Amino acid sequence: MRKLVSTLFLSLDGVAEDADKFIVGWDDVVDAHGEAIIATQDAVILGRRSYDEWSAFWPGSEIEPFATFINTVPKYVATSTPLESEWHNTTVIDGDLVEFVQDLKNSAGEDIGVHASIRLNQALLAAGVVDELRLAIAPVVAGHGRRLLDGLPQMRFETIRSVTTPSGYVLADYRTAR
């Protein structure tokens, strides 16, 4: 069975929204962590808002290796309305999200990534279909914005790995405790 791996950047106070506003002082260890994550993924699920933002940015980006990865990997979008822009290798999820994810997890392939997409991540965490949570926590207090874990039921996670990078990021990988 494939794993569903949620990957997000958070501020120290748990904010996930507008991560580009608090991601500063990037280092090679953070880069390597991201590269290791995408190296195991052959599909990505995005929420509508992330899809709209990313489809406008990544096709013209030269930020490697993520640009090549996200521009070529099959992308599945959770949305109830038609997409306004086209992006190579994109499919709108038809029907129930959790059923779709369970079917995708039961198909052949590697890990399935969920990147950004706060509401989507919250829905998948609440439904119990996320296998791993991989966080890059910036040493910055954002002060305001949507937090990843707000409104979720109590959950337990087991630490897979935790590393502090030279620039102060905490890279924390968790497995959902079932």
N, CA, C and O of each residue as an XYZ file, in Angstrom:
712
protein
N       0.840     -1.184      0.000
C       0.000      0.000      0.000
C       0.884      1.246      0.000
O       1.896      1.310      0.698
N       0.482      2.225     -0.791
C       1.205      3.485     -0.859
C       0.945      4.302      0.403
O      -0.070      4.132      1.077
N       1.892      5.197      0.706
C       1.723      6.102      1.852
C       1.261      7.468      1.355
O       1.662      7.926      0.284
N       0.410      8.108      2.157
C       0.033      9.489      1.925
C       0.878     10.339      2.866
O       0.781     10.207      4.086
N       1.704     11.209      2.299
C       2.664     11.996      3.061
C       2.336     13.483      2.910
O       2.430     14.041      1.817
N       1.954     14.110      4.014
C       1.672     15.539      4.030
C       2.946     16.293      4.372
O       3.618     15.980      5.356
N       3.275     17.283      3.561
C       4.500     18.050      3.742
C       4.147     19.529      3.780
O       3.534     20.058      2.853
N       4.543     20.190      4.866
C       4.237     21.614      4.999
C       5.361     22.370      5.691
O       6.149     21.801      6.446
N       5.411     23.655      5.416
C       6.246     24.590      6.152
C       5.358     25.255      7.190
O       4.245     25.680      6.882
N       5.847     25.346      8.411
C       5.126     26.014      9.488
C       6.025     27.051     10.136
O       7.250     26.941     10.100
N       5.400     28.059     10.729
C       6.137     28.968     11.592
C       6.215     28.327     12.968
O       5.555     27.320     13.225
N       7.004     28.896     13.838
C       7.152     28.369     15.197
C       5.819     28.347     15.948
O       5.607     27.496     16.812
N       4.921     29.282     15.620
C       3.610     29.309     16.266
C       2.550     28.512     15.487
O       1.354     28.675     15.727
N       2.983     27.662     14.567
C       2.089     26.728     13.899
C       1.364     27.242     12.672
O       0.524     26.533     12.119
N       1.663     28.456     12.229
C       1.007     29.014     11.051
C       1.544     28.330      9.793
O       2.752     28.164      9.625
N       0.620     27.937      8.916
C       0.989     27.308      7.644
C       0.636     28.208      6.457
O       1.136     28.001      5.352
N      -0.205     29.183      6.678
C      -0.677     30.063      5.609
C       0.407     31.048      5.179
O       1.127     31.596      6.013
N       0.515     31.265      3.868
C       1.477     32.217      3.311
C       2.891     31.982      3.828
O       3.558     32.897      4.311
N       3.327     30.734      3.713
C       4.648     30.350      4.233
C       5.770     31.181      3.631
O       6.798     31.380      4.278
N       5.598     31.670      2.413
C       6.653     32.473      1.797
C       6.938     33.754      2.574
O       7.979     34.381      2.377
N       6.020     34.144      3.453
C       6.230     35.348      4.264
C       7.103     35.095      5.489
O       7.656     36.041      6.050
N       7.239     33.834      5.918
C       8.059     33.560      7.100
C       9.209     32.590      6.843
O       9.977     32.292      7.757
N       9.336     32.100      5.630
C      10.468     31.226      5.319
C      11.657     32.118      4.976
O      11.699     32.751      3.920
N      12.615     32.152      5.886
C      13.819     32.959      5.694
C      15.032     32.121      6.099
O      14.897     31.158      6.854
N      16.190     32.477      5.611
C      17.414     31.806      6.024
C      17.500     30.345      5.638
O      18.026     29.525      6.391
N      16.997     30.028      4.493
C      17.014     28.664      3.954
C      18.430     28.115      3.927
O      19.372     28.870      3.687
N      18.606     26.818      4.168
C      19.945     26.232      4.109
C      19.932     24.913      3.337
O      18.875     24.422      2.942
N      21.115     24.353      3.128
C      21.255     23.131      2.329
C      20.584     21.917      2.967
O      20.148     21.010      2.258
N      20.498     21.888      4.292
C      19.850     20.752      4.964
C      18.350     20.763      4.688
O      17.755     19.705      4.480
N      17.729     21.950      4.682
C      16.308     22.066      4.347
C      16.097     21.624      2.899
O      15.156     20.888      2.602
N      16.970     22.073      2.004
C      16.894     21.660      0.597
C      16.980     20.143      0.458
O      16.171     19.537     -0.246
N      17.941     19.537      1.114
C      18.131     18.088      1.019
C      16.917     17.339      1.546
O      16.529     16.309      0.995
N      16.320     17.858      2.613
C      15.117     17.247      3.180
C      13.989     17.248      2.143
O      13.322     16.234      1.938
N      13.788     18.379      1.504
C      12.755     18.486      0.468
C      13.021     17.569     -0.706
O      12.105     16.936     -1.232
N      14.278     17.500     -1.118
C      14.638     16.614     -2.228
C      14.380     15.153     -1.875
O      13.910     14.387     -2.716
N      14.679     14.764     -0.648
C      14.448     13.375     -0.216
C      12.958     13.052     -0.210
O      12.564     11.937     -0.553
N      12.135     14.008      0.172
C      10.687     13.783      0.211
C      10.144     13.561     -1.193
O       9.441     12.581     -1.437
N      10.463     14.461     -2.117
C       9.894     14.328     -3.464
C      10.489     13.152     -4.233
O       9.877     12.665     -5.183
N      11.670     12.691     -3.836
C      12.285     11.545     -4.520
C      11.473     10.270     -4.339
O      11.613      9.332     -5.123
N      10.621     10.226     -3.311
C       9.829      9.022     -3.048
C       8.384      9.164     -3.521
O       7.581      8.258     -3.303
N       8.035     10.280     -4.163
C       6.647     10.529     -4.555
C       6.458     10.457     -6.070
O       7.290     10.927     -6.845
N       5.337      9.854     -6.462
C       5.012      9.830     -7.887
C       3.595     10.334     -8.162
O       3.056     10.126     -9.249
N       3.003     10.990     -7.182
C       1.685     11.620     -7.334
C       1.544     12.681     -6.243
O       2.132     12.568     -5.167
N       0.757     13.711     -6.542
C       0.534     14.807     -5.599
C      -0.947     15.161     -5.598
O      -1.594     15.199     -6.644
N      -1.469     15.420     -4.405
C      -2.833     15.919     -4.260
C      -2.744     17.355     -3.764
O      -2.029     17.651     -2.807
N      -3.474     18.239     -4.424
C      -3.487     19.652     -4.056
C      -4.914     20.122     -3.818
O      -5.859     19.617     -4.424
N      -5.053     21.088     -2.932
C      -6.323     21.779     -2.775
C      -6.452     22.811     -3.875
O      -5.476     23.121     -4.558
N      -7.631     23.336     -4.049
C      -7.904     24.276     -5.133
C      -7.080     25.553     -5.030
O      -6.519     26.008     -6.027
N      -7.001     26.129     -3.848
C      -6.263     27.388     -3.678
C      -4.777     27.185     -4.007
O      -4.175     27.997     -4.708
N      -4.201     26.104     -3.499
C      -2.791     25.823     -3.804
C      -2.603     25.567     -5.284
O      -1.623     26.017     -5.878
N      -3.550     24.835     -5.890
C      -3.455     24.585     -7.320
C      -3.426     25.907     -8.094
O      -2.575     26.098     -8.962
N      -4.344     26.807     -7.785
C      -4.399     28.080     -8.501
C      -3.096     28.864     -8.354
O      -2.585     29.420     -9.326
N      -2.559     28.905     -7.127
C      -1.314     29.634     -6.892
C      -0.137     28.944     -7.590
O       0.674     29.597     -8.247
N      -0.055     27.638     -7.442
C       1.096     26.903     -7.976
C       1.062     26.815     -9.491
O       2.116     26.869    -10.125
N      -0.114     26.679    -10.094
C      -0.191     26.573    -11.555
C       0.193     27.881    -12.225
O       0.566     27.897    -13.398
N       0.104     28.979    -11.484
C       0.535     30.277    -12.010
C       2.042     30.480    -11.833
O       2.647     31.262    -12.566
N       2.653     29.783    -10.870
C       4.066     30.004    -10.561
C       5.011     28.928    -11.116
O       5.977     29.250    -11.809
N       4.735     27.658    -10.814
C       5.711     26.608    -11.070
C       6.007     26.301    -12.535
O       7.144     25.937    -12.836
N       5.062     26.424    -13.466
C       5.423     26.124    -14.856
C       6.549     27.001    -15.413
O       7.274     26.569    -16.310
N       6.705     28.213    -14.901
C       7.776     29.096    -15.362
C       8.968     29.158    -14.427
O       9.904     29.922    -14.664
N       8.944     28.363    -13.366
C      10.001     28.431    -12.359
C      11.229     27.613    -12.745
O      11.139     26.604    -13.444
N      12.367     28.079    -12.270
C      13.620     27.338    -12.443
C      14.177     26.901    -11.095
O      15.366     26.607    -10.981
N      13.329     26.857    -10.076
C      13.744     26.417     -8.748
C      13.748     24.891     -8.744
O      12.704     24.245     -8.645
N      14.932     24.346     -8.852
C      15.082     22.896     -8.983
C      15.528     22.268     -7.669
O      16.189     22.923     -6.863
N      15.176     21.019     -7.450
C      14.525     20.079     -8.362
C      13.002     20.117     -8.285
O      12.336     19.358     -8.989
N      12.428     20.999     -7.433
C      10.985     20.957     -7.241
C      10.217     21.332     -8.508
O       9.166     20.752     -8.781
N      10.719     22.282     -9.278
C       9.993     22.704    -10.486
C       9.802     21.536    -11.443
O       8.694     21.315    -11.930
N      10.846     20.799    -11.714
C      10.719     19.654    -12.609
C       9.773     18.621    -12.024
O       8.930     18.075    -12.736
N       9.906     18.350    -10.737
C       9.033     17.383    -10.077
C       7.566     17.785    -10.205
O       6.761     17.010    -10.722
N       7.206     18.980     -9.743
C       5.803     19.363     -9.674
C       5.213     19.602    -11.059
O       4.006     19.447    -11.245
N       6.021     19.968    -12.011
C       5.509     20.188    -13.360
C       5.269     18.891    -14.132
O       4.533     18.887    -15.119
N       5.880     17.800    -13.696
C       5.730     16.540    -14.434
C       4.914     15.483    -13.695
O       4.311     14.621    -14.334
N       4.882     15.529    -12.373
C       4.189     14.506    -11.583
C       2.673     14.592    -11.821
O       2.153     15.685    -12.041
N       1.958     13.457    -11.780
C       0.499     13.532    -11.823
C      -0.031     14.289    -10.601
O       0.333     14.005     -9.460
N      -0.896     15.255    -10.878
C      -1.469     16.099     -9.835
C      -2.977     15.868     -9.805
O      -3.638     15.877    -10.844
N      -3.511     15.663     -8.605
C      -4.938     15.480     -8.405
C      -5.429     16.647     -7.568
O      -4.860     16.946     -6.518
N      -6.484     17.309     -8.028
C      -6.949     18.523     -7.370
C      -8.316     18.294     -6.732
O      -9.257     17.849     -7.388
N      -8.406     18.608     -5.439
C      -9.666     18.527     -4.704
C     -10.386     19.861     -4.879
O      -9.993     20.869     -4.291
N     -11.435     19.858     -5.685
C     -12.203     21.076     -5.938
C     -13.601     20.697     -6.391
O     -13.818     19.624     -6.955
N     -14.544     21.591     -6.137
C     -15.911     21.349     -6.583
C     -16.263     22.205     -7.798
O     -17.383     22.139     -8.304
N     -15.309     23.005     -8.264
C     -15.558     23.855     -9.427
C     -14.496     23.605    -10.499
O     -13.383     23.182    -10.185
N     -14.838     23.864    -11.758
C     -13.871     23.640    -12.842
C     -12.613     24.498    -12.659
O     -12.675     25.625    -12.168
N     -11.476     23.934    -13.066
C     -10.208     24.670    -12.994
C     -10.189     25.743    -14.064
O     -10.653     25.527    -15.183
N      -9.647     26.905    -13.712
C      -9.579     28.009    -14.659
C      -8.324     27.951    -15.514
O      -8.309     28.468    -16.631
N      -7.272     27.326    -14.998
C      -6.032     27.229    -15.770
C      -5.645     25.764    -15.929
O      -5.950     24.928    -15.078
N      -4.973     25.475    -17.027
C      -4.509     24.119    -17.267
C      -3.059     24.002    -16.833
O      -2.270     24.936    -16.971
N      -2.729     22.833    -16.305
C      -1.366     22.549    -15.884
C      -1.117     21.091    -16.238
O      -1.934     20.223    -15.932
N      -0.013     20.833    -16.867
C       0.311     19.489    -17.356
C       0.076     18.422    -16.289
O       0.455     18.587    -15.130
N      -0.559     17.324    -16.708
C      -0.714     16.125    -15.876
C      -1.607     16.356    -14.656
O      -1.331     15.840    -13.573
N      -2.689     17.142    -14.839
C      -3.606     17.464    -13.745
C      -4.967     16.830    -13.973
O      -5.498     16.845    -15.084
N      -5.525     16.269    -12.898
C      -6.851     15.667    -12.918
C      -7.642     16.189    -11.722
O      -7.120     16.260    -10.610
N      -8.891     16.549    -11.953
C      -9.772     16.948    -10.860
C     -10.314     15.678    -10.210
O     -10.731     14.747    -10.898
N     -10.302     15.651     -8.895
C     -10.823     14.502     -8.152
C     -12.341     14.482     -8.314
O     -13.036     15.444     -7.986
N     -12.827     13.366     -8.824
C     -14.259     13.199     -9.043
C     -14.837     12.343     -7.924
O     -14.391     11.215     -7.716
N     -15.810     12.859     -7.210
C     -16.437     12.083     -6.149
C     -15.858     12.393     -4.784
O     -15.264     13.448     -4.563
N     -16.045     11.446     -3.870
C     -15.643     11.607     -2.485
C     -14.120     11.627     -2.332
O     -13.435     10.729     -2.822
N     -13.593     12.643     -1.658
C     -12.153     12.818     -1.483
C     -11.517     11.638     -0.760
O     -10.514     11.101     -1.228
N     -12.078     11.228      0.365
C     -11.477     10.159      1.161
C     -11.479      8.841      0.386
O     -10.499      8.097      0.422
N     -12.582      8.552     -0.316
C     -12.632      7.344     -1.150
C     -11.561      7.388     -2.229
O     -10.876      6.398     -2.482
N     -11.425      8.554     -2.864
C     -10.412      8.712     -3.905
C      -9.016      8.443     -3.342
O      -8.220      7.725     -3.948
N      -8.731      9.021     -2.188
C      -7.415      8.845     -1.570
C      -7.180      7.381     -1.219
O      -6.098      6.848     -1.465
N      -8.183      6.733     -0.648
C      -8.031      5.317     -0.298
C      -7.784      4.463     -1.544
O      -6.948      3.559     -1.523
N      -8.505      4.747     -2.617
C      -8.287      4.013     -3.870
C      -6.884      4.269     -4.411
O      -6.215      3.340     -4.863
N      -6.435      5.522     -4.368
C      -5.101      5.854     -4.865
C      -4.031      5.171     -4.018
O      -3.037      4.677     -4.551
N      -4.229      5.142     -2.704
C      -3.277      4.468     -1.815
C      -3.220      2.968     -2.099
O      -2.175      2.342     -1.917
N      -4.324      2.395     -2.538
C      -4.368      0.961     -2.834
C      -3.884      0.618     -4.236
O      -3.801     -0.559     -4.587
N      -3.562      1.629     -5.044
C      -3.052      1.378     -6.395
C      -1.531      1.234     -6.352
O      -0.891      1.550     -5.348
N      -0.974      0.757     -7.448
C       0.480      0.592     -7.530
C       1.156      1.954     -7.611
O       0.626      2.890     -8.210
N       2.328      2.052     -7.002
C       3.082      3.288     -7.095
C       3.852      3.591     -5.828
O       3.915      2.784     -4.901
N       4.435      4.780     -5.817
C       5.225      5.228     -4.675
C       4.371      6.109     -3.776
O       3.143      6.084     -3.858
N       5.022      6.889     -2.920
C       4.301      7.766     -1.998
C       3.465      8.789     -2.756
O       3.776      9.163     -3.887
N       2.403      9.227     -2.103
C       1.525     10.273     -2.619
C       1.752     11.492     -1.733
O       1.617     11.404     -0.512
N       2.091     12.613     -2.328
C       2.365     13.816     -1.556
C       1.171     14.739     -1.482
O       0.391     14.851     -2.428
N       1.037     15.400     -0.344
C       0.090     16.498     -0.194
C       0.948     17.681      0.249
O       1.483     17.689      1.358
N       1.074     18.660     -0.611
C       1.936     19.807     -0.349
C       1.080     21.053     -0.176
O       0.114     21.263     -0.910
N       1.446     21.881      0.807
C       0.686     23.109      1.103
C      -0.756     22.715      1.424
O      -0.968     21.785      2.203
N      -1.749     23.390      0.852
C      -3.149     22.961      0.924
C      -3.624     22.695      2.356
O      -3.878     21.549      2.729
N      -3.740     23.747      3.141
C      -4.057     23.626      4.563
C      -5.389     22.911      4.801
O      -5.439     21.926      5.538
N      -6.462     23.399      4.184
C      -7.775     22.775      4.408
C      -7.797     21.327      3.954
O      -8.393     20.478      4.617
N      -7.159     21.037      2.839
C      -7.086     19.660      2.348
C      -6.346     18.780      3.349
O      -6.803     17.683      3.672
N      -5.211     19.254      3.838
C      -4.463     18.503      4.843
C      -5.297     18.273      6.095
O      -5.287     17.178      6.657
N      -6.011     19.289      6.530
C      -6.855     19.140      7.713
C      -7.927     18.084      7.488
O      -8.180     17.262      8.369
N      -8.558     18.098      6.321
C      -9.604     17.116      6.015
C      -9.030     15.702      5.977
O      -9.648     14.763      6.479
N      -7.851     15.554      5.383
C      -7.238     14.228      5.273
C      -6.740     13.731      6.629
O      -6.843     12.542      6.930
N      -6.203     14.635      7.445
C      -5.794     14.252      8.800
C      -7.008     13.832      9.620
O      -6.971     12.804     10.297
N      -8.081     14.611      9.566
C      -9.295     14.303     10.328
C      -9.908     12.977      9.884
O     -10.499     12.263     10.695
N      -9.771     12.644      8.595
C     -10.323     11.393      8.063
C      -9.437     10.188      8.375
O      -9.842      9.045      8.163
N      -8.233     10.444      8.876
C      -7.338      9.353      9.250
C      -6.637      8.675      8.095
O      -6.228      7.521      8.221
N      -6.483      9.369      6.955
C      -5.827      8.741      5.805
C      -4.383      9.198      5.590
O      -3.702      8.691      4.698
N      -3.912     10.148      6.395
C      -2.519     10.599      6.296
C      -1.635      9.600      7.047
O      -1.897      9.283      8.207
N      -0.600      9.114      6.386
C       0.318      8.160      7.006
C       1.502      8.850      7.667
O       1.956      8.436      8.733
N       1.998      9.903      7.029
C       3.150     10.620      7.581
C       2.949     12.117      7.426
O       2.355     12.591      6.457
N       3.460     12.845      8.404
C       3.424     14.295      8.410
C       4.874     14.760      8.465
O       5.601     14.431      9.403
N       5.293     15.522      7.463
C       6.670     16.008      7.401
C       6.643     17.529      7.439
O       6.124     18.189      6.539
N       7.213     18.059      8.499
C       7.137     19.491      8.741
C       8.517     20.124      8.722
O       9.482     19.558      9.235
N       8.596     21.296      8.129
C       9.781     22.147      8.233
C       9.318     23.366      9.029
O       8.550     24.191      8.532
N       9.788     23.466     10.253
C       9.327     24.517     11.159
C      10.371     25.627     11.200
O      11.498     25.430     11.655
N       9.969     26.795     10.713
C      10.871     27.943     10.631
C      11.012     28.596     11.999
O      10.047     28.643     12.761
N      12.197     29.101     12.321
C      12.413     29.757     13.611
C      11.879     31.194     13.618
O      12.595     32.147     13.924
N      10.589     31.310     13.268
C       9.949     32.613     13.139
C       8.538     32.506     13.710
O       7.857     31.505     13.486
N       8.095     33.520     14.441
C       6.709     33.595     14.871
C       5.974     34.432     13.829
O       6.274     35.611     13.643
N       5.013     33.815     13.155
C       4.258     34.515     12.115
C       3.260     35.495     12.732
O       2.994     36.554     12.165
N       2.714     35.142     13.888
C       1.808     36.044     14.582
C       0.351     35.914     14.198
O      -0.528     36.093     15.040
N       0.079     35.605     12.938
C      -1.304     35.419     12.510
C      -1.323     34.569     11.242
O      -0.318     34.430     10.545
N      -2.478     34.016     10.972
C      -2.645     33.166      9.797
C      -3.217     31.815     10.199
O      -3.244     31.465     11.379
N      -3.670     31.067      9.212
C      -4.263     29.759      9.490
C      -3.200     28.779      9.952
O      -2.101     28.713      9.402
N      -3.556     28.024     10.974
C      -2.652     27.028     11.538
C      -3.075     25.644     11.067
O      -4.267     25.356     10.962
N      -2.127     24.814     10.792
C      -2.397     23.488     10.257
C      -3.275     22.655     11.171
O      -4.211     22.011     10.698
N      -3.000     22.648     12.465
C      -3.636     21.693     13.364
C      -4.871     22.235     14.084
O      -5.472     21.522     14.887
N      -5.257     23.473     13.813
C      -6.452     24.039     14.448
C      -7.700     23.266     14.030
O      -7.881     22.937     12.857
N      -8.559     22.980     15.016
C      -9.842     22.366     14.742
C      -9.823     20.864     14.514
O     -10.863     20.271     14.230
N      -8.670     20.246     14.632
C      -8.590     18.800     14.419
C      -8.887     18.043     15.705
O      -8.672     18.561     16.801
N      -9.382     16.812     15.569
C      -9.589     15.998     16.769
C      -8.242     15.578     17.344
O      -7.211     15.722     16.687
N      -8.251     15.065     18.557
C      -7.013     14.584     19.166
C      -6.426     13.473     18.296
O      -7.141     12.586     17.830
N      -5.118     13.540     18.091
C      -4.400     12.547     17.291
C      -3.063     12.265     17.946
O      -2.527     13.090     18.686
N      -2.537     11.091     17.664
C      -1.196     10.741     18.162
C      -0.291     10.498     16.969
O      -0.698      9.955     15.941
N       0.945     10.917     17.144
C       1.969     10.700     16.121
C       3.197     10.106     16.773
O       3.465     10.347     17.951
N       3.940      9.334     16.010
C       5.223      8.792     16.452
C       6.306      9.522     15.668
O       6.193      9.695     14.455
N       7.348      9.948     16.360
C       8.434     10.651     15.689
C       9.264      9.658     14.882
O       9.732      8.644     15.400
N       9.432      9.975     13.616
C      10.305      9.186     12.741
C      11.719      9.761     12.807
O      12.710      9.039     12.916
N      11.769     11.116     12.733
C      13.057     11.803     12.677
C      12.846     13.256     13.057
O      11.799     13.842     12.781
N      13.855     13.825     13.693
C      13.825     15.238     14.033
C      15.250     15.774     13.951
O      16.168     15.230     14.565
N      15.419     16.844     13.187
C      16.745     17.422     12.968
C      16.629     18.940     13.029
O      15.669     19.518     12.518
N      17.602     19.575     13.651
C      17.680     21.030     13.604
C      18.755     21.396     12.592
O      19.872     20.882     12.646
N      18.410     22.288     11.671
C      19.338     22.664     10.600
C      20.247     23.811     11.059
O      19.969     24.447     12.075
N      21.325     24.079     10.321
C      22.232     25.173     10.698
C      21.544     26.539     10.816
O      21.985     27.389     11.590
N      20.463     26.752     10.048
C      19.772     28.042     10.122
C      18.616     28.029     11.120
O      17.859     28.997     11.198
N      18.470     26.941     11.888
C      17.491     26.904     12.965
C      16.147     26.276     12.643
O      15.266     26.239     13.502
N      15.970     25.784     11.429
C      14.732     25.069     11.106
C      14.713     23.744     11.854
O      15.755     23.117     12.042
N      13.538     23.325     12.278
C      13.357     21.994     12.823
C      12.639     21.184     11.749
O      11.529     21.523     11.338
N      13.282     20.119     11.305
C      12.675     19.211     10.344
C      12.150     18.028     11.143
O      12.922     17.235     11.680
N      10.841     17.920     11.213
C      10.213     16.896     12.047
C       9.324     16.019     11.182
O       8.393     16.497     10.533
N       9.625     14.737     11.185
C       8.849     13.749     10.432
C       8.124     12.858     11.420
O       8.729     12.302     12.336
N       6.804     12.727     11.223
C       5.971     11.943     12.118
C       5.195     10.878     11.342
O       4.839     11.064     10.179
N       4.951      9.781     12.007
C       4.080      8.726     11.491
C       2.802      8.778     12.305
O       2.839      8.927     13.527
N       1.659      8.655     11.619
C       0.384      8.637     12.319
C       0.293      7.368     13.149
O       0.472      6.266     12.630
N       0.016      7.520     14.430
C      -0.149      6.364     15.324
C      -1.573      5.866     15.158
O      -2.526      6.628     15.325
N      -1.720      4.607     14.834
C      -3.063      4.052     14.599
C      -3.426      3.133     15.723
O      -4.515      2.559     15.724
